[in-house]
Amino acid sequence: MAHALRRTELTLVNFTVRSLDTRDRDPDGITRRIVAGAQPGAIILFHDGSDRDRAPDSAATLDALPRIIEQLLASGYHFVTVGGLRTM
């Protein structure tokens, strides 16, 4: 993989906090998990559905996101793009 990344000039990015939003369809559970796992520099993994479902449903994730953002902002966090992480 390292060779392919160098050849294509891509950067490997991995997550540090899992939302588990393909298994947990409870917005409160998703919110608690993300807020509890947040730390400076964290990269949060969300999904827009699951390949296990015939009709992926991201409603719980979409419901949780405003609450997650609000709580993390209130705790002093801010959001950046992956490119913005390089300047931190």
Secondary structure as the mmCIF struct_conf table of DSSP 4:
data_model
#
loop_
_struct_conf.conf_type_id
_struct_conf.id
_struct_conf.beg_label_comp_id
_struct_conf.beg_label_asym_id
_struct_conf.beg_label_seq_id
_struct_conf.end_label_comp_id
_struct_conf.end_label_asym_id
_struct_conf.end_label_seq_id
HELX_RH_AL_P HELX_RH_AL_P1 ALA A 2 THR A 8
TURN_TY1_P TURN_TY1_P1 GLU A 9 GLU A 9
BEND BEND1 THR A 16 THR A 16
STRN STRN1 VAL A 17 ARG A 18
TURN_TY1_P TURN_TY1_P2 ASP A 21 ARG A 23
HELX_RH_AL_P HELX_RH_AL_P2 PRO A 27 GLY A 37
TURN_TY1_P TURN_TY1_P3 PRO A 40 GLY A 41
STRN STRN2 ILE A 44 LEU A 45
BEND BEND2 ASP A 48 ASP A 48
TURN_TY1_P TURN_TY1_P4 ASP A 51 ARG A 52
BEND BEND3 ASP A 53 ALA A 55
HELX_RH_AL_P HELX_RH_AL_P3 ALA A 59 ALA A 74
TURN_TY1_P TURN_TY1_P5 SER A 75 GLY A 76
HELX_RH_AL_P HELX_RH_AL_P4 VAL A 82 LEU A 85
TURN_TY1_P TURN_TY1_P6 ARG A 86 THR A 87
#
